[in-house]
Amino acid sequence: MLKRTCREVAALLIAREDRSIAISDEVALKLHMLACDTCPKFENQILTMRAAMARWRNYANEDDDTLKPGSAETPE
């Protein structure tokens, strides 16, 4: 079945973050996204959150490096 509801598409978008989805689901997702105004906005929110989390992870790793004993940037 290629026709999906917004709720089903939202679930697919979230699932796609963790794993690859079936090709039939991918096709249904693309078709729905062409016809829907709301779901592409939700996808953009997911992508924005992913990018923010990636930046946060990098920021957290930088903080960890500066706090290691013997680091040139260790706070006094």
MOPAC internal coordinates of N, CA, C and O (Angstrom, degrees):
PM7 1SCF
backbone

  N    0.0000 0     0.00 0     0.00 0    0    0    0
  C    1.4457 1     0.00 0     0.00 0    1    0    0
  C    1.5296 1   108.87 1     0.00 0    2    1    0
  O    1.2310 1   120.63 1   -58.99 1    3    2    1
  N    1.3146 1   116.41 1   121.01 1    3    2    1
  C    1.4577 1   120.23 1  -176.27 1    5    3    2
  C    1.5186 1   113.47 1   -92.31 1    6    5    3
  O    1.2310 1   119.97 1   161.37 1    7    6    5
  N    1.3174 1   117.65 1   -18.63 1    7    6    5
  C    1.4596 1   119.55 1  -179.85 1    9    7    6
  C    1.5240 1   109.10 1   -85.02 1   10    9    7
  O    1.2310 1   120.66 1   -55.94 1   11   10    9
  N    1.3209 1   116.34 1   124.06 1   11   10    9
  C    1.4629 1   122.04 1  -178.46 1   13   11   10
  C    1.5163 1   110.14 1  -123.28 1   14   13   11
  O    1.2310 1   121.18 1   -29.64 1   15   14   13
  N    1.3180 1   115.34 1   150.36 1   15   14   13
  C    1.4609 1   120.73 1   174.83 1   17   15   14
  C    1.5291 1   108.81 1   -82.39 1   18   17   15
  O    1.2310 1   121.00 1   -14.31 1   19   18   17
  N    1.3123 1   115.70 1   165.69 1   19   18   17
  C    1.4671 1   119.84 1   177.07 1   21   19   18
  C    1.5284 1   110.71 1   -60.29 1   22   21   19
  O    1.2310 1   120.25 1   142.25 1   23   22   21
  N    1.3013 1   117.12 1   -37.75 1   23   22   21
  C    1.4665 1   120.62 1   179.33 1   25   23   22
  C    1.5324 1   110.46 1   -63.50 1   26   25   23
  O    1.2310 1   120.36 1   137.33 1   27   26   25
  N    1.3285 1   116.92 1   -42.67 1   27   26   25
  C    1.4656 1   120.69 1   178.46 1   29   27   26
  C    1.5251 1   110.93 1   -66.34 1   30   29   27
  O    1.2310 1   120.65 1   140.57 1   31   30   29
  N    1.3200 1   116.36 1   -39.43 1   31   30   29
  C    1.4639 1   120.39 1   178.97 1   33   31   30
  C    1.5279 1   110.48 1   -66.25 1   34   33   31
  O    1.2310 1   120.17 1   139.33 1   35   34   33
  N    1.3105 1   117.27 1   -40.67 1   35   34   33
  C    1.4683 1   120.17 1   177.05 1   37   35   34
  C    1.5247 1   110.38 1   -60.05 1   38   37   35
  O    1.2310 1   120.43 1   137.71 1   39   38   37
  N    1.3225 1   116.78 1   -42.29 1   39   38   37
  C    1.4673 1   120.47 1   178.11 1   41   39   38
  C    1.5292 1   110.65 1   -63.51 1   42   41   39
  O    1.2310 1   120.13 1   140.29 1   43   42   41
  N    1.3284 1   117.35 1   -39.71 1   43   42   41
  C    1.4666 1   120.58 1   177.90 1   45   43   42
  C    1.5259 1   111.37 1   -65.90 1   46   45   43
  O    1.2310 1   120.34 1   138.97 1   47   46   45
  N    1.3202 1   116.96 1   -41.03 1   47   46   45
  C    1.4639 1   120.37 1   178.90 1   49   47   46
  C    1.5244 1   110.93 1   -61.67 1   50   49   47
  O    1.2310 1   120.66 1   138.54 1   51   50   49
  N    1.3045 1   116.34 1   -41.46 1   51   50   49
  C    1.4638 1   120.59 1   178.96 1   53   51   50
  C    1.5246 1   110.30 1   -69.19 1   54   53   51
  O    1.2310 1   120.43 1   137.07 1   55   54   53
  N    1.3342 1   116.79 1   -42.93 1   55   54   53
  C    1.4663 1   120.58 1   179.42 1   57   55   54
  C    1.5221 1   110.87 1   -62.56 1   58   57   55
  O    1.2310 1   120.56 1   143.24 1   59   58   57
  N    1.3189 1   116.53 1   -36.76 1   59   58   57
  C    1.4635 1   121.36 1  -178.82 1   61   59   58
  C    1.5252 1   111.83 1   -64.44 1   62   61   59
  O    1.2310 1   119.86 1   158.96 1   63   62   61
  N    1.3087 1   117.88 1   -21.04 1   63   62   61
  C    1.4643 1   121.04 1   176.14 1   65   63   62
  C    1.5295 1   111.53 1   -68.59 1   66   65   63
  O    1.2310 1   120.55 1   149.83 1   67   66   65
  N    1.3363 1   116.55 1   -30.17 1   67   66   65
  C    1.4633 1   121.25 1  -174.77 1   69   67   66
  C    1.5189 1   114.05 1  -100.87 1   70   69   67
  O    1.2310 1   120.67 1   154.63 1   71   70   69
  N    1.3245 1   116.32 1   -25.37 1   71   70   69
  C    1.4661 1   119.34 1  -174.52 1   73   71   70
  C    1.5166 1   108.93 1  -155.56 1   74   73   71
  O    1.2310 1   121.07 1   -12.88 1   75   74   73
  N    1.3244 1   115.56 1   167.12 1   75   74   73
  C    1.4648 1   118.54 1   174.39 1   77   75   74
  C    1.5272 1   108.01 1   -79.31 1   78   77   75
  O    1.2310 1   121.02 1   -32.60 1   79   78   77
  N    1.3273 1   115.66 1   147.40 1   79   78   77
  C    1.4605 1   120.15 1  -179.42 1   81   79   78
  C    1.5267 1   108.77 1  -107.49 1   82   81   79
  O    1.2310 1   120.79 1   -18.43 1   83   82   81
  N    1.3148 1   116.10 1   161.57 1   83   82   81
  C    1.4637 1   121.74 1  -178.42 1   85   83   82
  C    1.5257 1   110.30 1   -60.98 1   86   85   83
  O    1.2310 1   120.87 1   -29.52 1   87   86   85
  N    1.3193 1   115.94 1   150.48 1   87   86   85
  C    1.4655 1   120.43 1  -179.11 1   89   87   86
  C    1.5259 1   111.05 1   -60.25 1   90   89   87
  O    1.2310 1   119.93 1   144.39 1   91   90   89
  N    1.3237 1   117.74 1   -35.61 1   91   90   89
  C    1.4715 1   120.28 1   178.12 1   93   91   90
  C    1.5303 1   110.34 1   -64.87 1   94   93   91
  O    1.2310 1   120.41 1   142.24 1   95   94   93
  N    1.3285 1   116.83 1   -37.76 1   95   94   93
  C    1.4662 1   120.54 1   176.49 1   97   95   94
  C    1.5270 1   110.83 1   -67.88 1   98   97   95
  O    1.2310 1   120.71 1   141.35 1   99   98   97
  N    1.3220 1   116.24 1   -38.65 1   99   98   97
  C    1.4675 1   120.42 1   179.26 1  101   99   98
  C    1.5295 1   110.69 1   -63.92 1  102  101   99
  O    1.2310 1   120.48 1   137.81 1  103  102  101
  N    1.3407 1   116.68 1   -42.19 1  103  102  101
  C    1.4692 1   120.85 1   178.48 1  105  103  102
  C    1.5269 1   110.02 1   -65.01 1  106  105  103
  O    1.2310 1   120.52 1   134.02 1  107  106  105
  N    1.3304 1   116.62 1   -45.98 1  107  106  105
  C    1.4675 1   120.52 1   178.88 1  109  107  106
  C    1.5259 1   110.60 1   -60.89 1  110  109  107
  O    1.2310 1   120.68 1   140.89 1  111  110  109
  N    1.3150 1   116.30 1   -39.11 1  111  110  109
  C    1.4616 1   121.48 1   178.46 1  113  111  110
  C    1.5287 1   110.85 1   -62.04 1  114  113  111
  O    1.2310 1   120.40 1   131.66 1  115  114  113
  N    1.3237 1   116.84 1   -48.34 1  115  114  113
  C    1.4648 1   120.65 1  -179.54 1  117  115  114
  C    1.5233 1   111.47 1   -62.85 1  118  117  115
  O    1.2310 1   120.03 1   138.39 1  119  118  117
  N    1.3298 1   117.55 1   -41.61 1  119  118  117
  C    1.4632 1   120.57 1   178.70 1  121  119  118
  C    1.5250 1   111.14 1   -62.92 1  122  121  119
  O    1.2310 1   120.83 1   136.60 1  123  122  121
  N    1.3142 1   116.02 1   -43.40 1  123  122  121
  C    1.4600 1   119.87 1   179.87 1  125  123  122
  C    1.5286 1   110.61 1   -64.23 1  126  125  123
  O    1.2310 1   120.73 1   138.05 1  127  126  125
  N    1.3287 1   116.21 1   -41.95 1  127  126  125
  C    1.4622 1   120.23 1  -177.70 1  129  127  126
  C    1.5294 1   111.57 1   -63.51 1  130  129  127
  O    1.2310 1   120.16 1   149.82 1  131  130  129
  N    1.3253 1   117.30 1   -30.18 1  131  130  129
  C    1.4608 1   120.58 1   177.61 1  133  131  130
  C    1.5279 1   111.80 1   -69.71 1  134  133  131
  O    1.2310 1   120.69 1   148.92 1  135  134  133
  N    1.3259 1   116.28 1   -31.08 1  135  134  133
  C    1.4631 1   120.69 1  -174.61 1  137  135  134
  C    1.5270 1   113.95 1   -96.72 1  138  137  135
  O    1.2310 1   119.95 1   164.74 1  139  138  137
  N    1.3160 1   117.70 1   -15.26 1  139  138  137
  C    1.4651 1   121.58 1  -172.31 1  141  139  138
  C    1.5293 1   110.70 1  -107.01 1  142  141  139
  O    1.2310 1   120.68 1   -38.26 1  143  142  141
  N    1.3115 1   116.30 1   141.74 1  143  142  141
  C    1.4671 1   120.62 1   176.28 1  145  143  142
  C    1.5274 1   112.37 1   -88.92 1  146  145  143
  O    1.2310 1   120.39 1   150.88 1  147  146  145
  N    1.3154 1   116.87 1   -29.12 1  147  146  145
  C    1.4603 1   121.51 1  -172.08 1  149  147  146
  C    1.5264 1   113.38 1   -85.40 1  150  149  147
  O    1.2310 1   119.92 1   137.63 1  151  150  149
  N    1.3039 1   117.76 1   -42.37 1  151  150  149
  C    1.4700 1   120.24 1  -174.61 1  153  151  150
  C    1.5317 1   113.82 1   -62.68 1  154  153  151
  O    1.2310 1   118.79 1   141.84 1  155  154  153
  N    1.3384 1   119.90 1   -38.16 1  155  154  153
  C    1.4679 1   117.98 1   174.82 1  157  155  154
  C    1.5362 1   112.71 1   -61.15 1  158  157  155
  O    1.2310 1   120.37 1   147.50 1  159  158  157
  N    1.3200 1   116.91 1   -32.50 1  159  158  157
  C    1.4721 1   119.99 1   176.43 1  161  159  158
  C    1.5239 1   110.18 1   -66.04 1  162  161  159
  O    1.2310 1   120.76 1   139.55 1  163  162  161
  N    1.3353 1   116.16 1   -40.45 1  163  162  161
  C    1.4612 1   120.22 1   177.51 1  165  163  162
  C    1.5263 1   110.17 1   -64.00 1  166  165  163
  O    1.2310 1   120.43 1   138.76 1  167  166  165
  N    1.3332 1   116.79 1   -41.24 1  167  166  165
  C    1.4619 1   120.16 1   177.78 1  169  167  166
  C    1.5272 1   110.34 1   -61.27 1  170  169  167
  O    1.2310 1   120.13 1   138.77 1  171  170  169
  N    1.3252 1   117.37 1   -41.23 1  171  170  169
  C    1.4700 1   120.39 1   177.37 1  173  171  170
  C    1.5243 1   111.35 1   -62.38 1  174  173  171
  O    1.2310 1   120.11 1   142.77 1  175  174  173
  N    1.3255 1   117.40 1   -37.23 1  175  174  173
  C    1.4666 1   120.40 1   176.63 1  177  175  174
  C    1.5266 1   110.51 1   -63.28 1  178  177  175
  O    1.2310 1   120.43 1   137.36 1  179  178  177
  N    1.3222 1   116.77 1   -42.64 1  179  178  177
  C    1.4647 1   120.79 1   178.56 1  181  179  178
  C    1.5301 1   110.01 1   -61.99 1  182  181  179
  O    1.2310 1   120.47 1   134.47 1  183  182  181
  N    1.3294 1   116.71 1   -45.53 1  183  182  181
  C    1.4633 1   120.48 1  -179.99 1  185  183  182
  C    1.5264 1   111.56 1   -64.17 1  186  185  183
  O    1.2310 1   120.27 1   142.22 1  187  186  185
  N    1.3218 1   117.09 1   -37.78 1  187  186  185
  C    1.4642 1   121.40 1   177.18 1  189  187  186
  C    1.5242 1   110.49 1   -64.05 1  190  189  187
  O    1.2310 1   120.60 1   136.73 1  191  190  189
  N    1.3315 1   116.47 1   -43.27 1  191  190  189
  C    1.4713 1   119.77 1   178.39 1  193  191  190
  C    1.5226 1   110.97 1   -64.50 1  194  193  191
  O    1.2310 1   120.03 1   140.28 1  195  194  193
  N    1.3389 1   117.55 1   -39.72 1  195  194  193
  C    1.4615 1   120.63 1   178.71 1  197  195  194
  C    1.5260 1   110.19 1   -62.03 1  198  197  195
  O    1.2310 1   120.26 1   135.14 1  199  198  197
  N    1.3299 1   117.11 1   -44.86 1  199  198  197
  C    1.4667 1   121.09 1   179.67 1  201  199  198
  C    1.5263 1   111.00 1   -64.21 1  202  201  199
  O    1.2310 1   120.32 1   139.02 1  203  202  201
  N    1.3255 1   116.99 1   -40.98 1  203  202  201
  C    1.4662 1   120.48 1   178.90 1  205  203  202
  C    1.5233 1   110.89 1   -64.12 1  206  205  203
  O    1.2310 1   120.41 1   138.93 1  207  206  205
  N    1.3148 1   116.82 1   -41.07 1  207  206  205
  C    1.4695 1   119.90 1   178.99 1  209  207  206
  C    1.5248 1   110.78 1   -65.99 1  210  209  207
  O    1.2310 1   119.99 1   142.17 1  211  210  209
  N    1.3217 1   117.62 1   -37.83 1  211  210  209
  C    1.4641 1   120.54 1   178.27 1  213  211  210
  C    1.5255 1   110.17 1   -64.15 1  214  213  211
  O    1.2310 1   120.49 1   137.25 1  215  214  213
  N    1.3381 1   116.66 1   -42.75 1  215  214  213
  C    1.4701 1   119.62 1   177.32 1  217  215  214
  C    1.5233 1   110.92 1   -64.12 1  218  217  215
  O    1.2310 1   120.43 1   139.77 1  219  218  217
  N    1.3252 1   116.79 1   -40.23 1  219  218  217
  C    1.4560 1   120.62 1   179.92 1  221  219  218
  C    1.5245 1   110.33 1   -64.27 1  222  221  219
  O    1.2310 1   120.45 1   138.07 1  223  222  221
  N    1.3573 1   116.75 1   -41.93 1  223  222  221
  C    1.4634 1   119.64 1   178.42 1  225  223  222
  C    1.5210 1   110.40 1   -60.76 1  226  225  223
  O    1.2310 1   120.06 1   136.01 1  227  226  225
  N    1.3284 1   117.48 1   -43.99 1  227  226  225
  C    1.4642 1   120.58 1   178.68 1  229  227  226
  C    1.5222 1   110.86 1   -63.97 1  230  229  227
  O    1.2310 1   120.27 1   139.24 1  231  230  229
  N    1.3177 1   117.10 1   -40.76 1  231  230  229
  C    1.4584 1   121.39 1   178.17 1  233  231  230
  C    1.5250 1   110.26 1   -63.53 1  234  233  231
  O    1.2310 1   120.26 1   136.65 1  235  234  233
  N    1.3281 1   117.11 1   -43.35 1  235  234  233
  C    1.4625 1   121.12 1   179.52 1  237  235  234
  C    1.5227 1   110.14 1   -63.49 1  238  237  235
  O    1.2310 1   119.63 1   140.51 1  239  238  237
  N    1.3280 1   118.32 1   -39.49 1  239  238  237
  C    1.4617 1   121.46 1   178.66 1  241  239  238
  C    1.5192 1   111.09 1   -66.27 1  242  241  239
  O    1.2310 1   119.85 1   142.07 1  243  242  241
  N    1.3286 1   117.89 1   -37.93 1  243  242  241
  C    1.4609 1   120.97 1   177.38 1  245  243  242
  C    1.5209 1   110.61 1   -63.88 1  246  245  243
  O    1.2310 1   119.83 1   138.38 1  247  246  245
  N    1.3318 1   117.93 1   -41.62 1  247  246  245
  C    1.4599 1   121.68 1   177.54 1  249  247  246
  C    1.5171 1   110.72 1   -62.14 1  250  249  247
  O    1.2310 1   120.09 1   138.21 1  251  250  249
  N    1.3332 1   117.44 1   -41.79 1  251  250  249
  C    1.4595 1   121.21 1   179.65 1  253  251  250
  C    1.5208 1   110.56 1   -61.49 1  254  253  251
  O    1.2310 1   119.80 1   139.84 1  255  254  253
  N    1.3313 1   117.98 1   -40.16 1  255  254  253
  C    1.4595 1   121.44 1  -179.29 1  257  255  254
  C    1.5233 1   111.70 1   -66.07 1  258  257  255
  O    1.2310 1   119.72 1   143.42 1  259  258  257
  N    1.3222 1   118.14 1   -36.58 1  259  258  257
  C    1.4614 1   119.95 1  -177.37 1  261  259  258
  C    1.5215 1   112.00 1   -78.14 1  262  261  259
  O    1.2310 1   119.94 1   163.64 1  263  262  261
  N    1.3152 1   117.72 1   -16.36 1  263  262  261
  C    1.4578 1   120.30 1  -178.38 1  265  263  262
  C    1.5248 1   113.31 1   -97.27 1  266  265  263
  O    1.2310 1   119.82 1   179.14 1  267  266  265
  N    1.3382 1   117.96 1    -0.86 1  267  266  265
  C    1.4616 1   120.62 1  -179.78 1  269  267  266
  C    1.5274 1   109.73 1   -72.00 1  270  269  267
  O    1.2310 1   120.36 1   -41.15 1  271  270  269
  N    1.3347 1   116.93 1   138.85 1  271  270  269
  C    1.4668 1   119.63 1   177.05 1  273  271  270
  C    1.5282 1   110.31 1   -59.07 1  274  273  271
  O    1.2310 1   120.69 1   -41.71 1  275  274  273
  N    1.3093 1   116.29 1   138.29 1  275  274  273
  C    1.4549 1   120.95 1   179.58 1  277  275  274
  C    1.5147 1   113.37 1    86.61 1  278  277  275
  O    1.2310 1   120.60 1   175.11 1  279  278  277
  N    1.3056 1   116.47 1    -4.89 1  279  278  277
  C    1.4630 1   120.05 1   178.17 1  281  279  278
  C    1.5209 1   108.65 1   -71.84 1  282  281  279
  O    1.2310 1   121.06 1   -36.02 1  283  282  281
  N    1.3154 1   115.58 1   143.98 1  283  282  281
  C    1.4621 1   120.18 1  -179.85 1  285  283  282
  C    1.5194 1   111.29 1   -64.50 1  286  285  283
  O    1.2310 1   120.57 1   157.37 1  287  286  285
  N    1.3205 1   116.52 1   -22.63 1  287  286  285
  C    1.4598 1   120.06 1  -177.12 1  289  287  286
  C    1.5238 1   112.34 1  -105.73 1  290  289  287
  O    1.2310 1   119.80 1  -161.68 1  291  290  289
  N    1.3289 1   117.99 1    18.32 1  291  290  289
  C    1.4546 1   120.48 1  -179.75 1  293  291  290
  C    1.5203 1   109.74 1   -64.64 1  294  293  291
  O    1.2310 1   120.12 1   -53.51 1  295  294  293
  N    1.3371 1   117.39 1   126.49 1  295  294  293
  C    1.4699 1   119.80 1   178.26 1  297  295  294
  C    1.5193 1   110.97 1   -62.26 1  298  297  295
  O    1.2310 1   120.76 1   -34.03 1  299  298  297
  N    1.3073 1   116.15 1   145.97 1  299  298  297
  C    1.4715 1   119.77 1  -179.24 1  301  299  298
  C    1.4923 1   112.00 1   -94.48 1  302  301  299
  O    1.2310 1   120.10 1   180.00 1  303  302  301

